[in-house]
Amino acid sequence: MAAEPRLTSYARLPSAYQGRDVLHSTVDAFGRAHWLLRDSARRGDAYDALLVTVEGGRDRTTRLRSVPARFPRVDALPDGGFVVADARRQDGVEQVQVFDSSGRSSHGFDVGDAIEHLLTDESGDLWVGYFDEGVGSDPLCDPGLRCWSRTGEPLWEYHQPSEAGWFLDCYALNVDRRCTWAYPYTDFPLLEIRNRRRASIRTTPVRGAKGVMVHGPRVALYGGYGDEHDRLLLGSLTDSAVEPVEETRLLRADGARSGRRRVVCRGPRLYVQEEPGIDWALYDIS
């Protein structure tokens, strides 16, 4: 029997910034790791934040002023700027803030309540997957998955065919260079969106996964309910389905099972971050 695969270390928050409140963290379309840290106490409805970026073992910081997001989601733009969105929409407050490379807020807009995933692509467009408290109750996020420009222009939205089941919660989202993949509750199909065209739909053999990786015809689904939280289903893509090849567990680098974690998916890569949120680990199916 083959050994269970393991994650490998990828990026770490420098020790000088550890101990601060990690508000959110991600890995962007270019492989750079980012941490959004609280840099001040909340003053009224906003606070200052420090954005720490780690790339190739080097780090740099960007100070963001007057961030109102209570439940922030952050990602980077290709010009060195950033977007910060509040997962829960607030009346009278711009939900998405766009910052330039020096940390100045340039503009804002709304994308809808209940953001589960916010991932920018290499062109700087925002792919947003929503969870069930927004889908069906907020017109902006009713489709479950949308793409927005960095200026707030709606570029694409998911149109649900009857054979795909209801899209009530975006469990997993993968934004790669040329393709976006989504895995929604309730029927857990795998959706493929190329060039912002109509989604292609494939059935999958697993429920409750939190990550999806794709490389050519190879695919992997990571996670599940209960004791299947670290399940790794390796499979192959056909025209209509994900055909299972092998099921195993994805272990931590030290061979232990993972605990509560955040995942980000980019093409063939799965990035995993466990609490307290200072390290990113990697699994790559390519």
Secondary structure as the mmCIF struct_conf table of DSSP 4:
data_model
#
loop_
_struct_conf.conf_type_id
_struct_conf.id
_struct_conf.beg_label_comp_id
_struct_conf.beg_label_asym_id
_struct_conf.beg_label_seq_id
_struct_conf.end_label_comp_id
_struct_conf.end_label_asym_id
_struct_conf.end_label_seq_id
HELX_LH_PP_P HELX_LH_PP_P1 ALA A 2 PRO A 5
STRN STRN1 ARG A 6 ARG A 6
STRN STRN2 THR A 8 ARG A 12
HELX_RH_3T_P HELX_RH_3T_P1 SER A 15 TYR A 17
TURN_TY1_P TURN_TY1_P1 GLN A 18 GLY A 19
BEND BEND1 ARG A 20 ARG A 20
STRN STRN3 VAL A 22 VAL A 27
TURN_TY1_P TURN_TY1_P2 ALA A 29 PHE A 30
BEND BEND2 GLY A 31 GLY A 31
STRN STRN4 ALA A 33 ARG A 38
BEND BEND3 SER A 40 SER A 40
STRN STRN5 ARG A 43 ARG A 43
TURN_TY1_P TURN_TY1_P3 GLY A 44 ASP A 45
STRN STRN6 ALA A 46 ALA A 46
STRN STRN7 TYR A 47 GLU A 55
TURN_TY1_P TURN_TY1_P4 GLY A 56 GLY A 57
STRN STRN8 ARG A 58 VAL A 67
BEND BEND4 ARG A 70 PHE A 71
STRN STRN9 PRO A 72 ALA A 76
TURN_TY1_P TURN_TY1_P5 PRO A 78 ASP A 79
BEND BEND5 GLY A 80 GLY A 80
STRN STRN10 PHE A 82 ASP A 86
BEND BEND6 ALA A 87 ARG A 88
TURN_TY1_P TURN_TY1_P6 ASP A 91 GLY A 92
BEND BEND7 VAL A 93 VAL A 93
BEND BEND8 GLN A 95 GLN A 95
STRN STRN11 VAL A 96 PHE A 99
TURN_TY1_P TURN_TY1_P7 SER A 101 SER A 102
BEND BEND9 GLY A 103 GLY A 103
STRN STRN12 SER A 105 PHE A 109
BEND BEND10 ASP A 113 ASP A 113
STRN STRN13 ILE A 115 THR A 120
TURN_TY1_P TURN_TY1_P8 GLU A 122 SER A 123
BEND BEND11 GLY A 124 GLY A 124
STRN STRN14 LEU A 126 TYR A 130
TURN_TY1_P TURN_TY1_P9 ASP A 132 SER A 137
TURN_TY1_P TURN_TY1_P10 PRO A 139 PRO A 143
BEND BEND12 GLY A 144 GLY A 144
STRN STRN15 LEU A 145 TRP A 148
TURN_TY1_P TURN_TY1_P11 ARG A 150 THR A 151
BEND BEND13 GLY A 152 GLY A 152
STRN STRN16 PRO A 154 GLU A 157
HELX_RH_3T_P HELX_RH_3T_P2 SER A 162 ALA A 164
STRN STRN17 PHE A 167 VAL A 175
BEND BEND14 ARG A 177 ARG A 178
STRN STRN18 CYS A 179 THR A 186
TURN_TY1_P TURN_TY1_P12 ASP A 187 ASP A 187
STRN STRN19 LEU A 190 ARG A 194
TURN_TY1_P TURN_TY1_P13 ASN A 195 ARG A 196
HELX_LH_PP_P HELX_LH_PP_P2 ARG A 198 ALA A 199
STRN STRN20 SER A 200 ARG A 202
STRN STRN21 THR A 203 THR A 203
BEND BEND15 PRO A 205 PRO A 205
BEND BEND16 ARG A 207 GLY A 208
STRN STRN22 GLY A 211 HIS A 215
TURN_TY1_P TURN_TY1_P14 GLY A 216 PRO A 217
STRN STRN23 ARG A 218 TYR A 222
BEND BEND17 TYR A 225 TYR A 225
HELX_RH_3T_P HELX_RH_3T_P3 GLY A 226 GLU A 228
TURN_TY1_P TURN_TY1_P15 HIS A 229 ASP A 230
STRN STRN24 ARG A 231 LEU A 237
BEND BEND18 ASP A 239 SER A 240
STRN STRN25 ALA A 241 ALA A 241
STRN STRN26 VAL A 242 ARG A 249
STRN STRN27 LEU A 251 LEU A 251
TURN_TY1_P TURN_TY1_P16 ALA A 253 ASP A 254
BEND BEND19 GLY A 255 GLY A 255
HELX_LH_PP_P HELX_LH_PP_P3 ALA A 256 SER A 258
BEND BEND20 ARG A 260 ARG A 260
STRN STRN28 ARG A 261 ARG A 266
TURN_TY1_P TURN_TY1_P17 GLY A 267 PRO A 268
STRN STRN29 ARG A 269 GLU A 274
TURN_TY1_P TURN_TY1_P18 GLU A 275 PRO A 276
BEND BEND21 GLY A 277 GLY A 277
STRN STRN30 ASP A 279 ASP A 284
#
